[in-house]
């Protein structure tokens, strides 16, 4: 498998000239621990993380009293500073065609949570540790609920896994269910794996059925959890 087969392509970035308050809000509101930093042309120039913000607040000190005063007055701690002032500039990256094993090796070697995927210097995706775990499970013997969503007989089409992944993901989201940011699709040799959470078995079935309808899909396996949401 390649990076493009599992990467998250809905990438949130932040400008290098954004303020530290801007990036702090972005991290908190989206539940991220880090985001790629881009210049005015959209090119990757760094990564800014929670650790970078905390390190800036510490100002080189590990004294609890100093840290407490900084954390109690975040506006002062971050005032007048831009993302470019605190971001990590040496970023480990990969391309869409990088083998997933190589991506895993980079994550382990550099002890990072994620690897930005770039094309011509621009960020086109992110491969995180959970994406690797998801890929591993997709190779395992499926304990799926795919039987009722078997693709109907249709002309054999040589599967384009990358295209199928995009099409299935788009079609499932158009069903209008609250799939959330954890929803993901992995496709390997025409076999579709669905990940994430749904509110009911009916939603799970609908997602499997829409995936099964695409030419080139040979099987559909759902690994989604059914979690009833409060009204």
GISUL-V120139 format. One record per backbone hydrogen bond with DSSP energy under -0.5 kcal/mol. CO is the residue of the C=O (numbers start at 1). NH is the residue of the N-H. E is the energy in kcal/mol with one decimal. If there is no record, write none. Layout:
<<CO NH E> <CO NH E>>
This chain:
<<1 100 -2.8> <2 5 -1.5> <2 6 -0.5> <3 6 -1.3> <3 7 -2.0> <7 9 -0.6> <8 126 -1.6> <9 11 -1.4> <11 13 -0.5> <12 36 -0.6> <14 38 -2.3> <15 18 -1.7> <16 84 -2.3> <18 83 -2.7> <19 23 -1.9> <20 24 -2.3> <21 25 -2.3> <22 26 -2.1> <23 27 -2.5> <24 28 -2.3> <25 29 -3.0> <26 30 -1.5> <27 31 -1.0> <27 32 -1.6> <33 50 -2.3> <35 48 -2.4> <36 14 -1.9> <37 45 -2.9> <37 46 -1.2> <38 16 -2.0> <39 42 -2.0> <42 123 -0.6> <43 39 -2.0> <46 37 -3.2> <47 88 -3.1> <48 35 -2.2> <49 53 -1.7> <50 54 -2.6> <51 55 -3.0> <52 56 -2.0> <53 57 -2.3> <54 58 -2.2> <55 59 -1.3> <55 60 -0.8> <58 61 -1.9> <63 67 -2.4> <64 68 -2.6> <65 69 -2.0> <66 70 -2.0> <67 71 -2.7> <68 72 -2.0> <69 73 -0.6> <70 73 -0.6> <71 74 -0.6> <73 76 -0.5> <73 77 -1.9> <74 78 -2.0> <75 79 -0.9> <78 81 -1.7> <81 20 -1.6> <82 85 -1.5> <82 86 -0.6> <83 86 -1.5> <83 87 -2.1> <87 89 -0.6> <88 47 -2.1> <89 91 -1.2> <91 93 -0.5> <92 116 -0.7> <94 118 -2.7> <95 98 -1.6> <96 4 -2.3> <98 3 -2.3> <99 102 -0.6> <99 103 -1.8> <100 104 -2.5> <101 105 -2.0> <102 106 -2.1> <103 107 -2.2> <104 108 -2.2> <105 109 -2.9> <106 110 -2.5> <107 111 -0.6> <107 112 -1.5> <113 129 -1.8> <115 127 -2.3> <116 94 -1.8> <116 118 -0.5> <117 124 -3.0> <117 125 -1.3> <119 122 -1.6> <121 44 -2.9> <122 119 -2.6> <125 117 -3.1> <126 8 -2.9> <126 128 -0.6> <127 115 -2.7> <128 132 -1.5> <129 133 -2.1> <130 134 -2.4> <131 135 -2.0> <132 136 -2.2> <133 137 -2.3> <134 138 -1.8> <135 139 -0.9> <136 139 -0.8> <136 140 -0.8> <142 144 -0.5> <146 149 -2.3> <147 150 -1.0> <159 161 -0.7> <160 164 -2.8> <161 165 -2.4> <162 166 -1.7> <163 167 -2.5> <164 168 -3.1> <165 169 -2.1> <166 170 -2.4> <167 171 -2.5> <168 172 -2.6> <169 173 -2.0> <170 174 -1.6> <172 175 -1.2> <173 176 -1.4> <177 179 -1.9> <179 197 -0.6> <180 183 -1.1> <184 195 -2.6> <186 193 -3.1> <188 191 -1.9> <190 192 -0.6> <190 218 -2.2> <190 219 -1.0> <191 188 -2.1> <192 221 -3.3> <193 186 -2.4> <194 223 -2.8> <195 184 -2.0> <196 225 -2.4> <198 227 -3.1> <200 204 -1.8> <201 205 -2.7> <202 206 -2.3> <203 207 -2.2> <204 208 -2.1> <205 209 -2.7> <206 210 -2.2> <207 211 -1.8> <208 212 -2.3> <209 213 -0.8> <211 214 -1.4> <214 217 -1.9> <216 218 -0.5> <219 192 -2.8> <221 194 -2.6> <221 223 -0.6> <225 198 -2.6> <225 227 -0.8> <226 228 -0.5>>
